[in-house]
Amino acid sequence: MTGSYRGPIVDVHSHPMLPGEAPIVALPHPSEEYWRKVEGMDFRFAGALVIAPPADLPRTRALNDKVLALAKESAGRFFSMCSVHPADGAEALSEVDRVATAGARGLKLHPNTQKFDVADPAITAVVQRAAERKLPVLFDAYSPFDADQAGKFVLLAMQVPEARIILAHAHGNRFSDLLVYEILTRYPWWKRNVWVDLSATASLLVGGPFAEQFAWVCRKVGTDRLLFGSDYPLDEPRTAVEAVVSLGFTESELGAIFYGNAAGLFGLPPP
């Protein structure tokens, strides 16, 4: 097993190549390759993500159907993180309803790839509908193009307090912006409805001068709000595990980060 952690793992952020789809890296990365890469490690579940294109509802539905099928074919080892494009308006909301009924565990939205502003009211509408259908929403939360994006996520969480919002990549090299969530815990009205996915950023910072600061910020946010993600195939699952372990969390903290927090958030069985 990797590092000092030998417990179960939920990977909330993976991109297995679905049937008929092109790879997102140089080499194919089918779902079976993911499980080959984690042999010998106690990976129990992985969230399989898709990203809906703009103005193409048939394509969006086809992608969602493929990831829902993957979840069934894997007997739940992969759980489906479906997607909609917020610009599709009422039809996007209907698709949230459809995938929730079909067994989706969450929703994936990507401001950079899908080219939307987190402050757009259409985003609030999608997050509100996802909350009504008990679906956590995982956002790519690092933008080199929008300096105000971190604050927009705070406002979104306030506008939809019943939502469960996941910030993938921990704001990247702007991870210190996460400190606002420690400040918000001082207010009785704050619902602590934001989680942080450590994918990519932990691997990027480990071994460097910012790693200790990153771990400190993560603890300020609260280790009960941290989630492990590999971002496979953009990063190797084993490498991603090693990066999180290397940040110096305790065994109890690692148990929450690697399994307990995600199990509670996505309704997965206890270890």
Buried (B, 14 or more C-beta within 10 A) or exposed (E): EBEEBEBBBBBBBBBBBBEEBEEEEEEEBBBEBBBEBBEEBBBBBBBBBBBBBBEEBEEBBBBBBBBBBBBEEBEBBBBBBBBBBBBBEEBBBEBBEBBBEBEBBBBBBBBBBBEBBBBBEBBBBBBBBBBBBEBBBBBBBBBEEBEEBBBBBBEBBEBBEEBBBBBBBBBBBBBBBBEBBEEBEEEEEBEBBBBBBBBBBBBBBBEEEBBEEBBEBBBBBBBEBBBBBBBBBBBBBBBBBBBBBBBEBEEEBBBBBBBBBBBEBBEBEEB
